């Protein structure tokens, strides 16, 4: 690859010593055509290309590593999320909004510096069989597919099936205000150590047949941040407990997510999910998942509960190219307005059906 040769020539030209190294260009382009109804209080349908995600979010990136000897390696990741329909950047318009970090790894784990996925993302990765797709948990909590932290120090170690990890952010999100992942809370304010801080932690166990994970994620507000987190004294915390198990060609996953937001008013939500993936053949599989969402504001239910049912079929045309169809149905209670489609809209108290047919290419 040209990138690898360029790195080698640059090091030789400058007289630098280096170990065995590599740089990889990779990515996913995933889009299609989606439909959903009841997009406004008067009904109406929406047909077009989704702006946020299809089966998985589109992205491209560069990652590399260098062997420093003695079991020590250095690595970096630069990863950009984009919209195939328009070419626009996601993650608040950042070029490398998905990841931008550098680190060191050894037999004792890895230390990562920069914008990175935090432990909420890792805790959900195995149990959530639908993942961050157009009809998914993210429609009920937009933070989940965007669980990343700016200005962060992260650690992750894996020891005989047990994974221990954590992140600490000096300023959790410097981008804003556009987009569900941009909160305009850069932190690192002189004289205000609490502003926009965030820490996450995870403990997990994985084997060949099953796995369990638990995580905690707390972020603080800051002056000028996206409402309601406009005060450093405000906190927004999520607890996750989940797991998965294999029964031959079937993988079953389930979990619980509790959120407590202490701002001007108190918000508490509970999300219970369960689903399964059936690998019919190595090239064809089916996913299905149900999600129950309950929301309380200052102790009252306020009829804000929703239930999401999602199903998906995926077929590999080759090792790198797949086609899929996805179906979702959102049952909203009288005051709820949770859309069945990521980035979509729905009339308050209306149920909504959504479908999508898509094409995905990996490189």
NORFENUR-V670878 format. One record per helix or strand. SS is the DSSP state (h for helix, s for strand). FROM is the first residue (numbers start at 1). TO is the last residue. Records with the same first field share a line. If there is no record, write none. Layout:
# NORFENUR-V670878
SS->FROM-TO  FROM-TO
This chain:
# NORFENUR-V670878
h->2-13  119-124  137-139  144-146
s->21-36  40-40  43-43  46-48  59-69  72-82  89-89  99-106  109-117  148-159  162-169  173-173  185-185  189-189  192-192  198-206  210-220  235-247  250-262  266-281  284-297  300-300  306-316  321-332  352-362
